[in-house]
Amino acid sequence: MSESFRILVVAHDHVGGQNFIAWFTMWLCTKCQAIFHARQRGAGIDLRFTPNTKLRLIRALKMALLFVWMLLDMLEREIDSDSEKAKTEANSQ
């Protein structure tokens, strides 16, 4: 029997933006990292450094909320997938 393996490439990403809270990092696969940054650009979150500490915190919080939103989307997809599997199993019996 042949087993197939999928190589998953991951990167350490600064959830709150490297210029804002550099210590807050998370491992993301390259696909999720691309989605995360596409959503950041779409949301218009400015990741450039600013000397204003309050603006840095606002930008960091926006990035953190965006990350939480991504996690919620992932959970929602899992729930939908489980629901579809249950429907398929119920129909096959």
N, C-alpha and C positions, 0 to 999 in steps of 0.2 A: 504494500500500500504506500502510495506516495503522499507525503505531507507537504503542503505549501506553506511557506513562511512569508510574512509581510514585514519588511523592515520599516520601522517607524522612526523617522528623524524628528528629534525634539530640540527645542531651543529654550534657553532661560530668558524669559520676557519680563520686563519691568511693568507690572500691572498698572501702577499709578504714574508711569512715565519716568524715564531715567533722570530727568532734570528736577523731579519733584519729590519722590520718595524712592530713592534708588535701592533701598534695602528690601522693598516689597516686590519680590519676584515670584514667578510661577513657571513651571515647565509646561510648554505648549508644543504640540506637534506643528510642523510647518504649515499644514493646512489651516489649523485653528488660529495660528499666529497671523496668517494672511487675512483670515476673516476678521479677527480682532482689529487689525490695523485698518482694514477697509472700512469697518464700522466706525472707527475713530475718525477717519477722514470724512466719512459721510455725516457724522455728528458735528463736525467742525470743531473738534477739540484741539486746541493749539498746544503742541508739545514743546514749543521753543521755551528756553529759559526766560524767566522774568525775575528781577530783583525783588518784586513785591511778594512777600511771604504769603499773604492772604490769597492772592491770585494763584500761586503755586498750589496751595491746598485745595482751592476750588477745582483746578485742572486735575489734580491727583484724584479727588473724589469723583469727578466726572468719569475718569478712566476706570476707577474701581467699580463704579456703578455699571459701566458698560460691560466690564468683565462679568459681574454678577448676572447681568442680562443674558450674556452668552451662556452661562451655566444654566439659567432657567430655560433657555431655548433647548439646550441639550437634554435636560430632564423632561421637557414637554415632548420631544421627539421619542424618547425612550418610552414614555407612557403611551403615546400613539402607536408605537411599534408593538408594545405588549398587548394593546387593545386589538390591533389587527391580527396578531398571532392567536389570541383567544377566539376571535370570530372565525378564523380559518379552522381552528381545531373543533369548534362547536359545529361548524357546517360539515366537517368530514365525518362526524359520528352519526 
